[in-house]
Amino acid sequence: MEIEVQLTSEAIAEKIFPPPSGSFGAWVEFRGVVRGEENGAAISALEYEAYSEMAEREIRRLLEEISANQPCLAAKVIHRVGGVPVGETAIYIGVAAKHRAAAFALLAEFMDRLKQDVPIWKRRARNAEHQLGALKSDHSNLPSRCSAFRSLDEAIAEIHSDCQPLPPVRVPLAEAFGRVLCETICAPGDSPDCDRSTRDGYAVLLDDDSDVFSVVDTLHAADWKPRQLKIGEAVRVATGTALPCENLRVVMQENVERTGDGIKILLRETSANVRRRGEEMKAGDTVLSAGKKLDAGALALLASVGSVQPLVSPRLRVLHFTTGDEIVSPEQTPKPGQIRDSNSVLIRALLERSGCEVKHQHLPEDFEQAQAVISAFRFPLSAFDLILVSGGASVGEKDFTRPLLEWLGFEIVFSQVNVRPGRPLIFGVDGGASVPASRLVGNLAPPDKFRVAFGLPGNPLSHWVGFHLFVAAALARLAGTEPKQFLRGALAEKLDDAPNPRETLWPARLDLNCGHCELTPLPWSSSGDVVVLAKANALMRIPANSGALAAGAAVDFLPTDI
């Protein structure tokens, strides 16, 4: 059978001519026209998105498969992608056959299987108030989500926009490390709360010029014994002791000679050796401001002011799926055609460094079997803030990450980024809208809050690049922190590379030399290169079509180890 397939962003012609007359007995046409309403609401247009190469391949496969039982002579399929205004054709199908019964039968079966087997998606409807007017043949003003393809900057911008901070929680200090403080903490009192000694020695009046003193008391660090000292009196104190009155200084014990209950000062010091009340903070002073990421020092400060249940960002929970029938655990010896699983180890380490809780599950490389595994979970997927799928993000026959995420209720924002390595990258969101009951199986439940999903290409270097550029940005936004930004540095060595139409994220070693960031390009053989990951601590952003760059050339880079 002669087959012609066309995916186009242009309007489909009103008149499409059949094959030359006399070569067939029947010519059957079908046009799918966009109606003026969707789900009971008036609309102005529908938006379609497609994996073009895969869609064309699947359309051909379907037609060839169906024609084995319904013999026809020719078929022509035109599907419009992007924005299709109301009243215009979204899909055209023409079938030529010797008998019209065979043409109708092929057309009917093809339409039944089109949605199931072909990666063309109806993304969304445009509300009626957003009239297209003169845009009937120009969808340039439609929302950017009508296209699967993104530049690096567009992808990052959409992730920043779509990922909003999750509600904060109160946790004990022991669970707060690495989280973002979501409230401003003020000092409940002065710190220190009174004058305290910074040395082991003897406290005397600040303006007492005596050489010999009588020791009238001994105070330890835990003691509180207020008294007013007189000229010629001293109190034995330990480091940290609350001093008995104001306007004292402490003479180090090394600088005195003691005889019985008396001391003689041998050396007068310029320092008073006293922490004065309120010198660190006054009551009501801001201790820590909201937005601070809590490190060890910040936690110690919170403890010192009694803030033991701070309001902080939630600890993000991530569900990580790996895919691929060729994948075996690192403990196994791979058979021919198999490889050890490095992605689960890589992703777990990166996520745990980001302060996430991680659950991992391997999925079979079959869509229905993967659905069955997920349906058997004993926990709801709504418990996770981010779902990450390793592998299956491209357009191969067994690449099912996109339909899997859509089955889980995610809206796919984009599925390709114009970079290397890591072009096939899926980003999806679920704003908490209800999932139809027909989509819920097993223990799946409608999400009760915003979730995010990524599908990363399976090769390790692509994984590493995709995580640092996109997943890490989403995690930062969900946690309420600012994602890492590209910095400026210089090449320490020449970068040898042929011009490439895509931006390149080149693994590099970052070194600081006299305060300057120097980047050494690291060799990598392909997106499957795992050796380079052990050496790289930065990603350089090399513009499209750059080719070789000389040593000293300025480059943008993203640090990956902080």
ABEGO torsion letter per residue (X at the ends): XBBBBBBBABBBBABBBBBBBGABABBBBBBBBBBABBGGBBBABBBBBBBAAAAAAAAAAAAAAAAAABBBABBBBBBBBEBBBBGBBABBBBBBBABAAAAAAAAAAAAAAAAAABBBBBABBBBAABBAEAAAABAAABBAAABABBBAAAAAAAAAAABBBBBBBBBBAAAABGBBBABBBBBABBOBABBBBABBEBBBBAABABABBBBABBBBAABBBBBBBBBGBBBBBBBGBBBABBGBBBBBAAABBBBEABBBBABBBABAGBBBBGAABBBGBBABBBGBBBBAAAAAAAAAAGBABBBBBBBBBBBBBBBEAABBBAABBBBBGBBBBAAAAAAAAAAAAAGBBBBBBBBBBBAAAAAAAAAABABBAAABABBBBBEGABABAABAAAAAAAAAGBBBABABBBBOBGABBBBBBBAGBBBBAAABBEABBBBABBBBBBBBBABAAAAAAAAAAAAAAAAAAAAGBBBBBBBBBBBABBBBBBBBABBBBBBBBBBBBGGBBBBBBBBBABAABAAAAAABABBBBBBBGAEBBBBGBBBBBBBAAX
